[in-house]
């Protein structure tokens, strides 16, 4: 019996240390069940383990999510050779199919889909947003309307000695994306609706990256049945159902008000445009086309998350860096005084005249480095990466976080230095490796909107207001809250209007 036990232990160790890893690029030894996720949880927000593995194993290594391997590509040269030069091969999306079926009801949306469905829905989304003025003055005006509302709200606030600016940013950005999706902004009695939705989102983004939740997500039909993991899955489903219920309520209202006799007329928001397209194609027949209420509900989820979380967190980090770096604060103010010198709204037409402010935003994006693990892609055919054979259907991660903190590209990478984005003449310079919106065919589809939002929000907030640490309090923390997208810790600050009489 002892020999049998020893043999079983040997076989178990042999399986985990060698056999299951033999056909993959080298990488850290995964723990049974946990894989390598514990290393990230023990070293939040997760940059250092990835950088350490790159130094040890090279720019291509294997990381394990539970029992699922993913090949990390962690240097810019290799990312460019794969994700750009051979983009179609890496255009698939790797998903946890059992989890997707459980949570989303199947492969719907645009983030978690691949192939013809992803291409068709991406094309429709981009076409619809272009009709709404994406990249044009119409879209800028929608953003500026929210900026003006935000500025006026701050001017009239009575708690500017210890103000929660994160809430104001969240509401402003939430109103922008929600007006695109459903045609209304968050004000009046809609504010509570936003608070509930955003609170659910924020908790959910942290919850899905907790080790026990991650394990439950990777094996929901087996380990997910055990009590410790089942409670995690139940909570995840509860969160998702709360989000879906909010979107379904708006979809139902749009369906009731849809004019079926005028399907070719202009649409006021994305939801209306989608429902019109669904009816033009014959209604809810999922067998004949990809437009259905299930698809719409998941598209709204994907667009709401993509349009809100990263933008709000980046702006909040920008304010933190502004407060904590007096020299950068001084240079931003001097440039605004020289170029703008009034309380008028700054527009995208001013962008080229504000090189230091643009450098500040770029450095904020680099330092914020919001995704400790980028979204996973799937190879659409057999390929090789740096001599490693990668079969069709493999999971591959373009590990952007390693690039943004690469000390050879960005010396002293953990220091906030906007000057790294300026040339010797003080002009803004392009750094090819600065890719906060990812890269290739699966890079962020809302990049144009996000760039416009970041510039208009940050430039106008800094032009109108001073942001200072609370009097008598320590500087706000720069530590990041671990989650699917990293978040700043809640903070309050002093706000002073720069043009007050």
Steps between C-alpha positions, in 0.01 A plus 500: 500500500787738584660430161172569323461830684860598417446412135180704486677797661784467250259481206309801630819707533628376163174604335503853641872574481578347164243307299221754452756777439723315256353644178474860620757779524676496841345676793435486874391165642122510557345391825232231481156659447635856559746513213705823530218730611612493863824677403299796370270509802800498738676779307230751407440656260688226311768678296800364684431127454452550127818709469693246708384213278596694188851554639530133593336324205531756221241702308274196439392292798201295618267614777227274644149613596410204716534205262494723188831602340552837330809604307616849604674716241679760708726711279402756238699353212329162532158655560539702179613193302198304621206731573562746213707330230296178532188653654239265354667201668448665840153644437311234694386536860581234754206444734397269780215339308326341797506831684386696195201270456416530869539877531424641155268228375743425215752680286352848467629855501818627339771447763452126557423400139707405194463426130210626288288602802774724639579649160137572415419652838821704507420636153145591603615666822766713329260596220232600752738705712630677189141595423482648850802719426786290639820691430305805384382827654166345595670253733723771642195709578336214690813464712533875552139518618593257778823688571304826538249329731787356706672839530178671607429226755845543655464879513173462692620223732519576872760235591803611294734475801460121495332406175443157346598589144485134392123506526474805272730343242309172510167673447631715214656209309203276583267761352704512178490126438140465619379778268661310212344170605156605625459868420501660845748635751511454876334789678213554742324179590734307266797558733406216735473265203859587405631462857356149527632396159848645555529350848417158358755544220778610735451210741468255213829610338687424824303187584581313176875526567492351850673157492201294617275673249751445220519129578120472507481680165751268332315182604137592576353157421739304724672701773215750476274244665705499822360731771801733526498559124124479449448804723740689273316401185167590659633846586640544149164405346321733741722790388452421133124464534482842666684653205295313241177600672591868471576463129193285434277767653628752244475250213137424591417871508665553160307208354170643623577836339653366177327620183495187283366705213812716490791257520711704257478824697786640707552343840548702817722243678675165455218294651246641254739450205558138601130419540427652159771287344359193676154563355638576155656153506181327606479538876630263766598211272852427628540218247503742208691801636700623800259772617294397802402635840759269660764650275385855573502445875859373485608776262371755752695326776823499298466861387403627845802333662740606225360852486499566872750312713832572330421865422381591849793324666751671270358848572500427875862385484581815303368716784701295751821546301422872470462532877811298582740651244537878556740551210265336249212698652695825458589427136140407414373825651763714330418351161126552551560859608715567195275332242143527637512776765124501561219283630369414154450131422804334346426304180688247289609790280724608790670162527802574280574819697522312833794257463582476871138428594488228235824357636344508850201297373724249320713452811185460709382220271842334513533523878138401568560184293146388570507139378744280696396221261381593154196336340586156363504433126471168320700390198292431190763268347826324583789745536837553670616767743876541545553141388227354721230306316156638592207284382168637380266589787779591745451782749742790452535817711665815362633603841473878460575563869856373451553739207378809685740423787790388282803682643684486166217688328396713798801551730410524869156361409336546842569874504250747359683692225284665232822633342571155358230577240661829392796556267790738564292791363207434730282355223289192556669188364352165414635196683399197297507272801245711688194279440254543791208412269665170403598414145392313187155393385367463854620835633247725673220588257412812697852643492396813308221580746720426801784723376256786443342453843836490678624816333180702543441393860856536628584821314181677607517383861861619533423828326203577724617365836788448738515151654677471836532246778259540789633747752659324796486161327764287334526501124248259346629148445635392162445132581273323255203283580546161338232402252433420137572869436705670771329774700633778722409482865217738590635845585386853572676821406478878524368672189541870429351683203784676315285778355285587801461870570 
